[in-house]
Amino acid sequence: MARRTLGTKQVAPARTQEDSQKDLLVALVKELSVLKPDFDALKKLVEEKTTQIKELMLRLDADEVDLGNFEVKLTKAVSNGFNTEKLISWAKQKGYTNMIKTIEVLDEEGLENYTYDGTIAPIELQPFQVEKVTYRLNTRVKG
């Protein structure tokens, strides 16, 4: 019976799910690095053209432009609100004070003064501190 000689070939360690995710992340960042400069340039160009088109359509009193395969429509959105200061002043003059609310807000400068002069120890404020975390993806073209 013939014997086989086994080599010293090393077996690569098994790839983990985390390794695959890291590879995917690198691939996505590479794709983004190629697409982002074109996207930024196109976005700026589209915004400029959109502004020019709106201005011309308003000047020409045109509601839409139809090119067959592409169409733009100009629509008007109107929102109404109040000049709050003037309305509050008017309501006070008329005696309609029940429609005016006083909202309590924290005077952060006053709080700072109390902590600065030692009236309130910072440790006393710890139970009220809230941490807000947001993430922003910053991109830039290098080179």
N, C-alpha and C positions, 0 to 999 in steps of 0.2 A: 504494500500500500504506500503510495507516494505521499510525502508530507509537504504541506504548504508552508512557505516562510512568510510570516507576517511582518510587514514593514513597521516603521516607527512613525507613520503618518499621524499628525496631531489632528484631533477633531476640534473644530471651532466650538466654543461654548454656545449653547442654545440662545437664540435671541429672545429677549423678553418683550412683553407688550410695551413697556416703557421705551425700549430701544426703537421699536417701530414707530411709536408716537413722536419720539425725538426726530427720527428721520423724516416723518411727515411734516413736522414743524419746520425743519430746515428747508424742505422742498417748497413748502408754501411761502416762506419768507423769500426764497429765491425767485419764485413766480411774481410775488408782489413787487420785488425790486425791479423787475423788468416792466411790469404793467403800470406802476405808480407814476413815473414821469409822464408817460403818454396820457394817463387819466387826468393828471393835474392840468396839463396843457389843454386837453380837450374840454375839461370842465370850465376853465377860464374862457375859452373861446365860445363855448355854448352860452355861458352867462352873458358875454358881450353881445353875441348875435341876438339872444332873446331880448335884451334891453333895447337894441336897435329896432328890432321887429315891433315890439310893443309901442315904441315912440312913433314909428311910421304909421302903424295901424291906427293909433289914436289921431294922428295928424290927418290921415286920409279918411277917418271915420269908417274904417273897415272892420267888420266883425270876424271875418275868416279869410284864409287864403288856402285854396285847394289846388294841389299840384297833381292830383290823381293818386299817386302812391304816397303822398305825404300831405298832411293838412295841419294848419294851425288855427286855433280859435281864440279870440280874445274875449274873456269873460270878466265881469266886474263883480267883485265881492265887496259888499258894504257892511261894516260893523258899526254899531252905535254904542256909545257910552256916555258918561257924564263927566263934566269938569267938576271933580269931587270937591275941590276947595270952594268953588262958587256955589255949588248946591248946598253944602253944609252951611255956608254963610247965610244963604237964603232961608234955609230951614230954621236956623236959629232966629232970624228976624221974624219969621212967621209964627214961631213958638212950637214948631214940630220937632222938639228935641228928642221925642221918643224914637225917632228914626235915625238918630245918631248914636253910634256905639263908641265907647272909650275902650281901647284895647291896651291891656298892660303889656309892656315890652321891657326887657331887661336893658338897663343902662350899662353897657359894657365898660364905658369909661369910669362910671361910678364903682363898678365891681373891681376894676383895675386899681382904682385909688384905695379901696378898702384892703385889697391884698397887698398893695405896695406899702401902705402905712402900718401893716401888721394887725389891723382890726379883724380881718378874716385870714386864718391860716390856710394856705393852699390845700392842705390835706382835708380840710372841711368841705372843699368843693369837689373832691374826687368822686363821691357818689353821683354827682350830677353831670360828670363829663361823659360825652358821647363821642365815639370815634366814627368818623365817616370816611369810607374808603371808596375811591373811584379809580378806574383804570383808563388810561389813555394810551393808545398805540401811536407812537411817534415814528415817522418814517423820514428818511432823507436819502438823497442820492449821493454816494461818495465817489470821489475821484474826479 
